[in-house]
Amino acid sequence: MFTTDLPSLPCYLNGEYVSLPEAKISVLDRGFIFGDGVYEVVPVYANCLFRFEHHLARLQRSLNELRIDNPNSAQQWREIAARLVSSQPDEPTQLIYIQVTRGVALRDHAMPSNLRPTVFVMCNKMSTPSSQQLHDGVHCVTHEDFRWEKAHIKSTSLLGAVFARQISVDAGATETIMFRRGLLSEASSSNVWVVKNGQLLGVPTDNLVLEGIRYGLIEEICQARGIPFALRQISREEVLAADEVLLSSASKEVLAVTRLDQQPVGQGRPGPVFAELRAGYQAAKSRYCESQRQERL
């Protein structure tokens, strides 16, 4: 018999605050049956919900795509998240996970109307890159992108991403960087950036790529620090010949890839654009959290 001991962390489920072991949903919830739902993961620094409004905007875009009504206002989402964050005062750095599914109905592929969405929110520890990873960079592998073509929806249907991540786990690597028909898309749970001749390149945020919250932030940092920035299609050959390759995500922040398919990237060590982006990212966190504190005063 398989058992899992869940930590007694607080969570929110359909209007109630309970511990994780107490949280229960129906087996007919469409999130359980079909993966019919969306989610967001919000980093928390010094008890500050970092760029929370951007996460809520992306949540709304995903809900619109699935034709699910947003069950909460922005203020209600913030109150739920803030209460969970404050319940863990010894964990100033956390992740807030938000999930909304279509709700409970008899199993049928068609989208039923007038369901009450299932709302689940929890907090968890956040593991940011280690000092060694920041100093040495990380190893990644490449693979063809076999996921569905609505990657712009932050859907709970994540089996494709699970398979993609396992490819890198099996190789002892940090991430799987994926390509569709020879063009860069993204990694299993990260966006991917390429540096060539001092310019930072990212792929356009179309239906094949999830628009990471760091997209806008990284562009802002580039503008502030004089780093040329462009979004365009990037070939596999360009990635393999890049001066630097970077990952970005809520937990990775910005992380340098220094080996790709067992070959060194550039000089085989984190480069100058990574250093500038990391410094700018840390400064942006401090400014944002300070502005949030000032608003609460």
Secondary structure as GFF3:
##gff-version 3
##sequence-region A 1 297
A	DSSP	beta_strand	10	13	.	.	.	ID=ss1
A	DSSP	beta_strand	16	19	.	.	.	ID=ss2
A	DSSP	three_ten_helix	20	22	.	.	.	ID=ss3
A	DSSP	alpha_helix	30	34	.	.	.	ID=ss4
A	DSSP	beta_strand	37	45	.	.	.	ID=ss5
A	DSSP	beta_strand	48	49	.	.	.	ID=ss6
A	DSSP	alpha_helix	52	66	.	.	.	ID=ss7
A	DSSP	alpha_helix	74	86	.	.	.	ID=ss8
A	DSSP	beta_strand	94	101	.	.	.	ID=ss9
A	DSSP	beta_strand	118	125	.	.	.	ID=ss10
A	DSSP	alpha_helix	131	136	.	.	.	ID=ss11
A	DSSP	beta_strand	138	144	.	.	.	ID=ss12
A	DSSP	alpha_helix	159	170	.	.	.	ID=ss13
A	DSSP	beta_strand	175	180	.	.	.	ID=ss14
A	DSSP	beta_strand	183	187	.	.	.	ID=ss15
A	DSSP	beta_strand	191	196	.	.	.	ID=ss16
A	DSSP	beta_strand	199	202	.	.	.	ID=ss17
A	DSSP	alpha_helix	213	225	.	.	.	ID=ss18
A	DSSP	beta_strand	229	231	.	.	.	ID=ss19
A	DSSP	alpha_helix	236	240	.	.	.	ID=ss20
A	DSSP	beta_strand	244	249	.	.	.	ID=ss21
A	DSSP	beta_strand	253	260	.	.	.	ID=ss22
A	DSSP	beta_strand	263	264	.	.	.	ID=ss23
A	DSSP	alpha_helix	272	296	.	.	.	ID=ss24
###
